[in-house]
Amino acid sequence: MPILHVAFALTAVVLASVWLTGRVRVFTKLGSAATAILFGLILSNTGVLPGESPVYDFLMGPGVLSGVVLVLLGVNLRSIREAGLPMLLAFTLGAAASMLGAAVMAVVLHSSIGPDAWRLSGQFSATYIGGGMNFAAVGQELGTRSDLFSAGVAADVIVTAFWLLACLTVPEFFGARKPAREAAHTGAPTSAGGFRLDTLLGSSGVPMTMADFAGLGAVTLGAIAASDLLAAWVPAVPRVLWLTTIALALAHVPQVTRLNGAIVFGHYLLLLFLASNGAKSVVARIVEVGPAIFYFAAGTVAIHGVLIFGVGLLFTRDADLLSIASQANVGGATSAMALAGARRRMDLILPAVAAGMLGNAFGNYAGIAVAQVVRGITG
């Protein structure tokens, strides 16, 4: 399918999601972000949208990074400091839950998958602690067969997209709402389904001008370009940390904070990113990868979800915090940032980045450790 057609379809999905969440009760409950993922998933699985496209690749890279920069321009550093320790604790709980889930599923599915089940336990532990890059690194280290490796990647993509949808909707069942200080801080006009796109207003409630649009474009692309340069000069520091640091610094520059529209455009780009996540999840691939591999991934995330929410809600009523920590485990830093933005929890964006980066560092060690334990159990 031509790139322009895919791009048009995704923008139409976002428009429909925003419109429906402001007018139809069931979609109001789901929220515009979850609705966008759901519509993207439906369109790809009915053949309207392809499962792969350069448009999705763009939105997974510069698209979502631009959205994150724009949203970060409204971050309250004091609220970030308050959220730091709870996010770390929730993330640690989620990591332990992922390790347990992968070990349990390896034992349960050992007879269906075969002697390499222990290798997959390591890979799924790693990816559901720190994201996809850990899946690849641990698989390479353990020498996973190419067919199982490819099947695991496909299953991971599908399960991760469904879990992102779950993390967007679960907080609603526990009455999670954006704290009053965040509502006051962003100042963006909202409807029942989230922010409004029918009137293009900035975070101050003032209509945008061409100068605002041009300024935000320059600031956003400049921040991404600068983070790329800094990451090349100091490769020990990941690009996402450079990007968040630059964006937070810009958020305190008066000339930047006076630019209207950052919150609205940032959320719009995040909705496009989430819709593309749904479109990438072609359920028919379950047949290709084999049900056992899919059950492995789905079971691991299910156990993770039951534990992080079941145990986490005993200690905190902040279901948003648990959802974003879980997404930092399962989807990585970028997805966690996108989820925090979609849930309008700007206070959790930077803690989500920190948790995601911790997962990147810790995931490989945990994955290899789980694999060796499961190998000893299953023989």
ZAVOLO-780702 format. One record per atom (N, C-alpha, C): x, y, z. Coordinates in steps of 0.02 Angstrom, whole numbers, padded with zeros to 5 digits, always signed. Layout:
N
XYZ/...
% end
This chain:
379
+00043-00060+00000/+00000+00000+00000/+00045+00062+00000/+00028+00112-00041/+00068+00174-00043/+00073+00207+00026/+00130+00238+00038/+00143+00269+00102/+00090+00322+00118/+00072+00361+00068/+00023+00415+00079/-00044+00387+00102/-00064+00329+00074/-00128+00299+00093/-00126+00275+00166/-00070+00246+00186/-00063+00223+00255/-00065+00283+00303/-00029+00336+00284/-00028+00396+00327/-00098+00426+00333/-00135+00428+00277/-00203+00454+00279/-00247+00412+00325/-00241+00346+00320/-00282+00301+00360/-00269+00312+00435/-00206+00320+00453/-00190+00330+00524/-00216+00397+00550/-00210+00449+00508/-00237+00514+00530/-00313+00511+00536/-00345+00472+00492/-00418+00464+00497/-00437+00425+00560/-00396+00376+00577/-00407+00337+00638/-00404+00383+00699/-00354+00427+00702/-00347+00472+00758/-00406+00521+00762/-00425+00548+00704/-00482+00594+00702/-00545+00559+00727/-00558+00498+00702/-00617+00461+00724/-00615+00445+00798/-00555+00429+00823/-00548+00412+00894/-00564+00472+00938/-00537+00530+00920/-00549+00590+00960/-00623+00610+00957/-00652+00605+00897/-00723+00624+00888/-00768+00577+00928/-00756+00512+00924/-00799+00463+00957/-00793+00467+01033/-00733+00479+01058/-00725+00480+01131/-00757+00541+01163/-00772+00590+01122/-00808+00648+01148/-00883+00643+01142/-00907+00590+01108/-00979+00587+01093/-01013+00521+01107/-00975+00466+01109/-01005+00400+01118/-00980+00370+01184/-01026+00350+01226/-01010+00331+01295/-00957+00276+01299/-00965+00223+01259/-00918+00168+01265/-00847+00189+01246/-00840+00233+01196/-00775+00256+01177/-00748+00308+01226/-00793+00345+01258/-00772+00391+01310/-00738+00353+01366/-00765+00295+01383/-00736+00254+01435/-00668+00226+01414/-00662+00206+01351/-00599+00179+01326/-00545+00233+01322/-00564+00293+01301/-00516+00347+01290/-00490+00347+01219/-00467+00404+01196/-00446+00411+01126/-00385+00369+01110/-00338+00361+01157/-00277+00322+01144/-00294+00248+01133/-00332+00219+01178/-00351+00148+01171/-00394+00138+01108/-00438+00185+01094/-00480+00180+01034/-00437+00181+00971/-00385+00223+00970/-00341+00226+00911/-00305+00160+00900/-00281+00129+00954/-00248+00064+00948/-00297+00012+00922/-00357+00012+00950/-00407-00037+00931/-00426-00030+00858/-00437+00031+00834/-00454+00042+00764/-00396+00022+00718/-00335+00038+00737/-00277+00018+00698/-00272-00057+00692/-00285-00091+00747/-00283-00164+00748/-00337-00193+00702/-00397-00166+00706/-00452-00191+00664/-00436-00181+00590/-00411-00123+00572/-00397-00108+00502/-00341-00153+00474/-00291-00168+00514/-00237-00211+00490/-00259-00283+00485/-00301-00305+00531/-00322-00375+00530/-00380-00389+00482/-00409-00337+00454/-00459-00346+00401/-00429-00332+00332/-00365-00319+00330/-00331-00309+00266/-00333-00239+00239/-00363-00193+00275/-00366-00123+00252/-00298-00090+00257/-00262-00104+00310/-00195-00079+00320/-00144-00136+00320/-00084-00124+00296/-00033-00177+00297/-00005-00185+00368/+00026-00243+00380/+00056-00255+00445/+00123-00221+00452/+00154-00202+00396/+00218-00166+00398/+00215-00108+00349/+00246-00053+00367/+00248+00005+00324/+00302+00053+00348/+00335+00089+00301/+00383+00141+00322/+00351+00194+00367/+00285+00203+00360/+00250+00252+00402/+00255+00231+00475/+00246+00166+00488/+00251+00141+00557/+00322+00151+00583/+00371+00139+00540/+00441+00147+00560/+00455+00220+00579/+00428+00266+00540/+00438+00337+00554/+00406+00355+00621/+00345+00331+00632/+00310+00348+00694/+00343+00315+00755/+00375+00257+00745/+00411+00225+00800/+00476+00262+00816/+00501+00303+00769/+00563+00339+00778/+00551+00413+00788/+00563+00454+00736/+00555+00527+00742/+00485+00549+00763/+00434+00512+00742/+00366+00532+00758/+00352+00532+00833/+00365+00476+00866/+00351+00472+00938/+00401+00515+00978/+00463+00520+00954/+00511+00563+00989/+00489+00636+00986/+00462+00658+00930/+00437+00726+00924/+00379+00737+00973/+00335+00688+00976/+00279+00694+01023/+00302+00699+01095/+00352+00658+01112/+00377+00659+01180/+00409+00726+01197/+00448+00755+01150/+00479+00820+01161/+00425+00872+01175/+00374+00873+01133/+00321+00923+01140/+00284+00916+01207/+00272+00854+01228/+00238+00844+01292/+00284+00862+01350/+00348+00847+01343/+00396+00863+01396/+00402+00938+01409/+00384+00978+01360/+00388+01050+01369/+00339+01074+01423/+00292+01031+01443/+00245+01049+01496/+00256+01012+01561/+00315+00981+01568/+00329+00940+01627/+00342+00982+01688/+00317+00959+01745/+00328+00991+01810/+00382+00951+01847/+00442+00979+01855/+00498+00942+01884/+00485+00922+01957/+00447+00962+01994/+00433+00945+02063/+00391+00881+02067/+00342+00874+02023/+00300+00814+02023/+00340+00753+02001/+00389+00763+01958/+00432+00707+01937/+00470+00680+01997/+00498+00723+02038/+00537+00702+02096/+00493+00662+02143/+00430+00683+02151/+00385+00647+02196/+00367+00578+02170/+00367+00569+02103/+00346+00505+02073/+00404+00456+02066/+00466+00478+02077/+00524+00437+02062/+00527+00370+02099/+00525+00371+02166/+00531+00310+02205/+00472+00262+02193/+00409+00286+02194/+00353+00240+02179/+00360+00206+02111/+00384+00244+02061/+00393+00214+01994/+00446+00159+01996/+00500+00172+02031/+00554+00122+02037/+00529+00059+02071/+00491+00066+02124/+00465+00008+02160/+00416-00031+02116/+00372+00005+02081/+00324-00029+02037/+00359-00065+01980/+00411-00033+01953/+00449-00064+01898/+00484-00127+01922/+00513-00125+01982/+00547-00184+02009/+00498-00241+02020/+00439-00226+02044/+00387-00277+02052/+00370-00307+01984/+00363-00264+01933/+00347-00289+01867/+00401-00332+01837/+00464-00315+01850/+00521-00354+01825/+00520-00424+01856/+00510-00427+01922/+00507-00491+01955/+00448-00533+01929/+00392-00501+01915/+00334-00536+01889/+00347-00564+01819/+00384-00526+01778/+00401-00550+01711/+00447-00611+01714/+00495-00609+01759/+00541-00666+01768/+00503-00728+01789/+00458-00720+01837/+00419-00777+01860/+00374-00803+01805/+00342-00756+01768/+00297-00777+01714/+00332-00816+01661/+00391-00794+01640/+00428-00829+01588/+00450-00898+01611/+00471-00903+01674/+00492-00968+01701/+00433-01017+01704/+00376-00993+01727/+00317-01036+01732/+00295-01060+01663/+00293-01014+01614/+00270-01033+01546/+00319-01082+01513/+00384-01075+01527/+00433-01122+01499/+00421-01192+01525/+00406-01198+01589/+00392-01264+01618/+00327-01293+01590/+00276-01251+01586/+00210-01273+01562/+00213-01295+01489/+00250-01258+01447/+00251-01271+01375/+00312-01309+01351/+00350-01336+01398/+00412-01370+01379/+00399-01427+01330/+00347-01466+01343/+00333-01524+01299/+00309-01502+01230/+00276-01443+01225/+00251-01419+01160/+00306-01386+01119/+00350-01350+01151/+00402-01312+01115/+00464-01353+01104/+00481-01394+01153/+00541-01436+01146/+00597-01413+01191/+00656-01440+01180/+00713-01428+01225/+00738-01356+01226/+00717-01315+01178/+00739-01245+01176/+00694-01198+01216/+00646-01225+01252/+00600-01182+01290/+00637-01139+01341/+00692-01166+01368/+00729-01127+01419/+00760-01065+01388/+00779-01070+01324/+00807-01011+01291/+00754-00956+01283/+00694-00977+01264/+00640-00928+01257/+00622-00897+01325/+00628-00936+01379/+00613-00907+01445/+00660-00849+01459/+00723-00856+01439/+00770-00802+01448/+00754-00741+01405/+00735-00754+01343/+00720-00699+01298/+00657-00662+01318/+00605-00699+01337/+00543-00665+01356/+00550-00630+01424/+00591-00657+01469/+00605-00621+01531/+00638-00555+01515/+00688-00557+01471/+00727-00497+01454/+00684-00445+01419/+00644-00466+01371/+00604-00417+01333/+00548-00387+01375/+00522-00425+01424/+00469-00398+01466/+00495-00367+01531/+00560-00353+01530/+00591-00311+01581/+00619-00248+01550/+00648-00255+01489/+00681-00197+01460/+00664-00182+01388/+00621-00221+01356/+00603-00206+01287/+00636-00250+01235/+00621-00237+01171/+00640-00281+01116/+00715-00291+01107/+00755-00239+01121/+00827-00246+01110/+00856-00300+01155/+00826-00310+01214/+00849-00362+01259/+00831-00432+01233/+00775-00437+01200/+00755-00501+01169/+00808-00524+01120/+00830-00478+01078/+00880-00495+01027/+00947-00511+01059/+00968-00472+01108/+01033-00482+01138/+01038-00549+01174/+00986-00566+01213/+00986-00629+01250/+00981-00688+01202/+00939-00681+01149/+00933-00735+01100/+00999-00750+01066/+01036-00698+01050/+01102-00707+01019/+01150-00740+01067/+01149-00720+01129/+01194-00748+01180/+01179-00822+01193/+01115-00840+01194/+01095-00908+01209/+01094-00954+01148/+01100-00925+01089/+01101-00965+01028/+01033-00994+01009/+00980-00955+01017/+00913-00978+00999/+00908-00992+00924/+00875-01048+00906/+00866-01065+00836/+00831-01008+00799/+00849-01000+00735/+00822-00943+00697/+00746-00946+00690/+00718-01006+00682/+00645-01010+00675/+00609-00991+00739/+00636-01013+00797/+00606-00994+00860/+00616-00919+00874/+00674-00894+00854/+00689-00823+00864/+00638-00780+00826/+00627-00796+00762/+00580-00757+00721/+00509-00763+00747/+00490-00824+00768/+00423-00835+00795/+00414-00795+00859/+00466-00793+00901/+00462-00756+00963/+00453-00681+00951/+00489-00654+00901/+00483-00583+00885/+00411-00567+00864/+00382-00609+00820/+00314-00597+00796/+00264-00600+00854/+00272-00650+00898/+00227-00656+00955/+00234-00597+01001/+00295-00574+01011/+00309-00517+01055/+00274-00454+01029/+00278-00442+00964/+00246-00382+00935/+00171-00382+00948/+00139-00439+00938/+00067-00443+00947/+00048-00434+01020/+00082-00470+01064/+00065-00467+01135/+00079-00398+01164/+00135-00368+01143/+00152-00301+01168/+00100-00250+01149/+00074-00254+01088/+00022-00206+01067/-00042-00215+01107/-00061-00278+01119/-00122-00290+01158/-00112-00267+01231/-00051-00275+01256/-00038-00254+01325/-00038-00177+01330/-00015-00144+01279/-00018-00071+01278/-00091-00049+01281/-00133-00083+01245/-00205-00067+01247/-00233-00079+01317/-00211-00134+01347/-00234-00149+01415/-00211-00097+01465/-00148-00075+01459/-00121-00026+01506/-00156+00041+01499/-00183+00056+01441/-00220+00118+01432/-00289+00115+01464/-00319+00055+01466/-00388+00049+01489/-00394+00026+01561/-00347-00014+01586/-00352-00040+01655/-00361+00015+01707/-00323+00071+01704/-00333+00123+01755/-00404+00149+01761/-00441+00147+01706/-00510+00172+01708/-00554+00129+01753/-00539+00064+01758/-00579+00020+01800/-00566+00031+01874/-00511+00065+01889/-00495+00079+01959/-00506+00152+01975/-00541+00187+01931/-00558+00256+01943/-00499+00303+01941/-00445+00283+01904/-00386+00326+01900/-00402+00389+01863/-00380+00445+01891/-00391+00509+01858/-00327+00550+01864/-00317+00594+01818/-00259+00638+01819/-00263+00683+01881/-00208+00688+01919/-00208+00730+01978/-00227+00802+01961/-00258+00835+02009/-00281+00904+01997/-00224+00949+01977/-00164+00938+02007/-00108+00982+01992/-00087+00975+01919/-00095+00915+01890/-00078+00906+01821/-00127+00942+01775/-00191+00938+01793/-00242+00972+01753/-00230+01046+01752/-00211+01072+01811/-00198+01144+01814/-00135+01162+01777/-00087+01117+01778/-00022+01133+01748/-00026+01134+01672/-00060+01085+01643/-00063+01083+01570/-00108+01137+01543/-00165+01148+01575/-00209+01202+01555/-00244+01190+01488/-00233+01133+01456/-00262+01121+01391/-00336+01104+01398/-00379+01132+01355/-00450+01117+01360/-00462+01044+01342/-00505+01011+01381/-00517+00940+01370/-00591+00927+01362/-00605+00869+01333/-00673+00844+01328/-00675+00779+01366/-00731+00744+01364/-00735+00680+01401/-00686+00629+01374/-00666+00635+01311/-00619+00587+01283/-00548+00610+01286/-00532+00664+01319/-00463+00687+01323/-00457+00757+01295/-00400+00772+01263/-00390+00839+01236/-00430+00848+01172/-00447+00911+01156/-00488+00925+01098/-00445+00943+01039/-00466+00920+00980/-00432+00939+00918/-00478+00981+00874/-00541+00992+00897/-00586+01031+00855/-00568+01105+00857/-00535+01127+00911/-00510+01196+00915/-00436+01192+00932/-00393+01213+00886/-00321+01205+00895/-00296+01259+00943/-00293+01241+01007/-00271+01287+01058/-00207+01263+01089/-00169+01308+01116/-00108+01290+01151/-00121+01276+01224/-00067+01261+01260/-00074+01245+01331/-00099+01305+01371/-00092+01365+01344/-00117+01424+01380/-00188+01441+01362/-00218+01404+01315/-00286+01417+01294/-00291+01471+01241/-00234+01495+01216/-00232+01547+01165/-00224+01515+01096/-00263+01537+01045/-00256+01509+00978/-00185+01515+00952/-00164+01464+00915/-00096+01462+00888/-00088+01512+00831/-00027+01535+00823/-00008+01576+00766/+00043+01539+00725/+00059+01564+00666/+00110+01533+00625/+00178+01534+00660/+00191+01588+00699/+00254+01591+00736/+00258+01535+00788/+00202+01519+00820/+00201+01463+00868/+00217+01397+00833/+00184+01387+00777/+00194+01324+00739/+00266+01317+00717/+00294+01371+00688/+00363+01370+00665/+00412+01361+00722/+00398+01394+00778/+00442+01388+00835/+00443+01319+00865/+00385+01288+00871/+00381+01220+00897/+00415+01170+00851/+00407+01180+00785/+00441+01136+00738/+00517+01140+00745/+00543+01201+00750/+00615+01210+00757/+00641+01182+00822/+00604+01195+00877/+00625+01171+00943/+00625+01094+00945/+00572+01064+00918/+00566+00991+00921/+00619+00957+00880/+00626+00976+00817/+00675+00943+00774/+00746+00960+00796/+00755+01021+00823/+00821+01038+00848/+00840+00996+00908/+00793+00982+00952/+00807+00940+01011/+00825+00869+00990/+00790+00842+00940/+00805+00774+00917/+00874+00772+00884/+00889+00823+00841/+00953+00825+00808/+01010+00832+00859/+01000+00874+00909/+01052+00884+00960/+01063+00820+01000/+01009+00784+01015/+01017+00721+01052/+01055+00669+01012/+01043+00669+00946/+01081+00623+00902/+01156+00639+00904/+01172+00703+00899/+01243+00723+00900/+01276+00706+00967/+01241+00721+01021/+01269+00707+01087/+01278+00632+01100/+01230+00593+01075/+01235+00520+01083/+01294+00493+01043/+01309+00525+00986/+01366+00503+00945/+01432+00522+00979/+01433+00580+01012/+01494+00603+01046/+01505+00566+01112/+01449+00552+01148/+01454+00517+01212/+01408+00456+01210/+01430+00403+01175/+01386+00344+01165/+01367+00308+01229/+01404+00320+01283/+01387+00286+01346/+01320+00310+01373/+01298+00369+01353/+01233+00396+01375/+01183+00386+01319/+01130+00347+01329/+01081+00334+01276/+01048+00398+01250/+01027+00395+01187/+00998+00454+01155/+00935+00478+01191/+00895+00431+01217/+00833+00451+01248/+00845+00493+01311/+00901+00481+01345/+00917+00522+01403/+00939+00592+01383/+00978+00596+01328/+00997+00661+01302/+00935+00700+01282/+00889+00665+01248/+00829+00699+01223/+00786+00726+01279/+00775+00686+01331/+00734+00709+01386/+00768+00767+01424/+00834+00763+01431/+00871+00817+01464/+00864+00883+01426/+00873+00878+01360/+00867+00939+01319/+00796+00967+01322/+00746+00923+01316/+00677+00946+01317/+00659+00979+01384/+00683+00949+01439/+00669+00977+01505/+00703+01045+01513/+00763+01051+01485/+00798+01116+01488/+00759+01168+01448/+00736+01149+01389/+00698+01195+01347/+00632+01216+01380/+00604+01171+01421/+00541+01186+01455/+00548+01243+01505/+00610+01263+01520/+00621+01318+01567/+00648+01381+01532/+00646+01381+01466/+00666+01439+01427/+00603+01480+01412/+00598+01541+01436/+00537+01581+01427/+00513+01586+01355/+00560+01594+01308/+00540+01601+01238/+00506+01537+01213/+00525+01480+01241/+00495+01416+01221/+00428+01406+01255/+00426+01421+01319/+00363+01409+01356/+00307+01454+01332/+00324+01509+01299/+00271+01553+01273/+00241+01528+01208/+00271+01476+01178/+00244+01448+01116/+00182+01407+01131/+00128+01421+01097/+00065+01386+01109/+00058+01324+01065/+00025+01273+01092/+00008+01215+01052/+00049+01153+01065/+00101+01156+01107/+00145+01099+01117/+00107+01038+01143/+00065+01049+01193/+00029+00994+01224/-00016+00958+01172/-00053+00997+01134/-00100+00969+01086/-00063+00930+01031/-00012+00961+01002/+00025+00927+00949/+00062+00867+00975/+00089+00872+01035/+00123+00814+01064/+00077+00755+01073/+00018+00767+01099/-00030+00713+01108/-00055+00685+01040/-00060+00728+00992/-00081+00705+00925/-00030+00656+00896/+00033+00672+00901/+00085+00628+00876/+00086+00562+00916/+00074+00566+00980/+00071+00505+01020/+00012+00461+00999/-00044+00492+00982/-00101+00453+00958/-00085+00418+00892/-00049+00453+00847/-00029+00421+00784/+00017+00362+00798/+00063+00370+00845/+00109+00316+00864/+00070+00256+00890/+00021+00269+00933/-00018+00214+00963/-00061+00179+00910/-00089+00218+00864/-00128+00188+00809/-00085+00143+00766/-00023+00164+00753/+00023+00122+00714/+00042+00059+00751/+00045+00062+00817/+00058+00001+00857/+00004-00050+00847/-00058-00026+00846/-00114-00072+00833/-00110-00101+00763/-00093-00059+00714/-00091-00082+00644/-00036-00134+00632/+00016-00133+00672/+00070-00182+00664/+00053-00251+00690/-00002-00256+00726/-00019-00319+00761/-00067-00361+00718/-00039-00398+00672/-00079-00441+00629/-00089-00508+00663/-00150-00521+00686/-00164-00581+00725/-00152-00644+00685/-00158-00641+00619/-00147-00700+00577/-00077-00728+00586/-00030-00687+00609/+00038-00711+00620/+00042-00764+00674/-00010-00768+00716/-00010-00819+00768/-00006-00888+00736/-00040-00897+00679/-00037-00961+00644/+00033-00974+00619/+00066-00922+00594/+00133-00929+00567/+00183-00946+00622/+00179-00913+00679/+00228-00924+00732/+00214-00987+00772/+00153-01012+00767/+00135-01070+00806/+00103-01049+00872/+00046-01080+00889/+00009-01060+00950/+00052-01064+01013/+00096-01114+01018/+00134-01123+01079/+00178-01062+01094/+00210-01034+01043/+00253-00976+01053/+00211-00916+01074/+00153-00909+01042/+00108-00854+01061/+00084-00862+01133/+00066-00924+01151/+00044-00936+01220/+00100-00920+01270/+00162-00934+01250/+00219-00920+01293/+00222-00845+01308/+00220-00804+01255/+00224-00732+01264/+00163-00705+01302/+00103-00728+01282/+00042-00704+01313/+00038-00724+01386/+00058-00786+01401/+00057-00810+01470/+00105-00772+01515/+00164-00758+01488/+00214-00720+01526/+00187-00651+01545/+00158-00617+01496/+00131-00550+01509/+00069-00553+01554/+00029-00606+01547/-00030-00613+01590/-00010-00620+01663/+00040-00662+01676/+00064-00671+01745/+00094-00605+01771/+00132-00573+01728/+00160-00507+01745/+00104-00459+01765/+00051-00456+01724/-00004-00409+01736/-00041-00424+01800/-00055-00488+01813/-00091-00507+01874/-00051-00487+01936/+00014-00497+01934/+00055-00482+01992/+00066-00407+02002/+00082-00371+01948/+00097-00300+01958/+00036-00261+01979/-00023-00280+01953/-00083-00245+01974/-00111-00274+02038/-00110-00342+02044/-00137-00373+02104/-00099-00354+02167/-00033-00355+02163/+00008-00337+02221/+00014-00261+02226/+00024-00228+02170/+00035-00155+02170/-00024-00117+02198/-00085-00138+02183/-00144-00102+02207/-00155-00111+02281/-00119-00158+02313/-00123-00164+02385/-00086-00107+02420/-00039-00076+02383/+00003-00024+02413/-00010+00046+02385/-00040+00050+02327/-00054+00116+02298/-00119+00114+02259/-00155+00169+02259/-00216+00175+02220/-00203+00207+02153/-00140+00220+02138/-00122+00253+02075/-00113+00201+02021/-00168+00182+01988/-00166+00132+01936/-00127+00157+01875/-00127+00222+01864/-00087+00250+01809/-00013+00234+01820/+00011+00243+01880/+00080+00229+01896/+00097+00156+01881/+00055+00110+01901/+00067+00039+01889/+00065+00023+01814/+00019+00054+01778/+00014+00042+01706/+00076+00066+01670/+00100+00125+01688/+00158+00153+01654/+00221+00114+01672/+00227+00092+01736/+00283+00050+01756/+00282-00016+01718/+00222-00044+01710/+00216-00106+01673/+00236-00097+01600/+00216-00041+01572/+00234-00028+01502/+00309-00017+01495/+00341+00012+01546/+00414+00019+01545/+00446-00050+01543/+00416-00098+01579/+00440-00167+01576/+00429-00198+01507/+00367-00199+01486/+00347-00238+01428/+00366-00204+01362/+00356-00138+01358/+00367-00103+01295/+00429-00061+01291/+00461-00048+01349/+00521-00007+01349/+00507+00066+01363/+00560+00106+01364/+00555+00176+01383/+00510+00217+01337/+00516+00206+01272/+00476+00246+01225/+00402+00235+01233/+00382+00171+01238/+00311+00156+01247/+00285+00182+01314/+00327+00178+01365/+00307+00203+01431/+00296+00278+01429/+00341+00314+01394/+00332+00386+01386/+00268+00402+01349/+00256+00364+01295/+00195+00376+01256/+00133+00363+01298/+00135+00311+01339/+00078+00295+01382/+00067+00350+01434/+00121+00374+01464/+00116+00428+01513/+00085+00490+01481/+00106+00505+01420/+00078+00562+01385/+00005+00552+01369/-00012+00492+01346/-00082+00478+01328/-00127+00480+01389/-00101+00459+01447/-00140+00461+01509/-00137+00531+01541/-00101+00577+01509/-00094+00646+01533/-00063+00648+01602/-00014+00605+01613/+00025+00604+01675/+00095+00628+01661/+00102+00693+01650/+00167+00721+01635/+00217+00712+01691/+00191+00704+01753/+00236+00693+01810/+00270+00625+01807/+00244+00579+01766/+00272+00512+01762/+00314+00500+01700/+00321+00550+01657/+00358+00539+01595/+00432+00526+01609/+00464+00569+01647/+00535+00559+01660/+00548+00497+01703/+00509+00484+01755/+00518+00420+01791/+00508+00360+01745/+00463+00365+01696/+00454+00310+01649/+00517+00299+01607/+00549+00354+01586/+00611+00349+01549/+00665+00315+01592/+00670+00337+01654/+00720+00308+01699/+00708+00233+01710/+00645+00214+01719/+00628+00144+01728/+00644+00103+01665/+00626+00131+01608/+00640+00096+01545/+00715+00086+01534/+00755+00136+01549/+00827+00129+01541/+00856+00079+01591/+00828+00077+01651/+00850+00027+01700/+00834-00043+01674/+00776-00049+01642/+00758-00114+01613/+00805-00135+01558/+00825-00087+01515/+00873-00102+01462/+00938-00130+01491/+00961-00100+01547/+01023-00121+01577/+01017-00187+01614/+00960-00197+01649/+00952-00254+01692/+00923-00315+01655/+00887-00302+01600/+00850-00356+01566/+00893-00413+01543/+00952-00398+01514/+00995-00452+01489/+01019-00497+01545/+01039-00468+01601/+01062-00508+01658/+01006-00553+01684/+00947-00524+01692/+00890-00561+01718/+00870-00617+01670/+00871-00602+01605/+00852-00652+01556/+00898-00712+01556/+00961-00700+01558/+01009-00756+01558/+01004-00796+01623/+00993-00761+01679/+00985-00796+01743/+00923-00841+01742/+00867-00815+01718/+00806-00855+01714/+00816-00915+01669/+00848-00905+01612/+00860-00959+01564/+00899-01016+01597/+00950-00999+01635/+00991-01050+01666/+00953-01087+01720/+00911-01052+01758/+00870-01085+01809/+00821-01133+01776/+00786-01110+01724/+00737-01152+01690/+00772-01211+01656/+00830-01200+01630/+00868-01256+01599/+00881-01310+01651/+00898-01289+01712/+00910-01338+01764/+00847-01375+01785/+00790-01340+01783/+00727-01371+01804/+00702-01420+01751/+00705-01400+01687/+00676-01441+01633/+00725-01493+01607/+00787-01486+01624/+00838-01534+01600/+00856-01522+01529/
% end
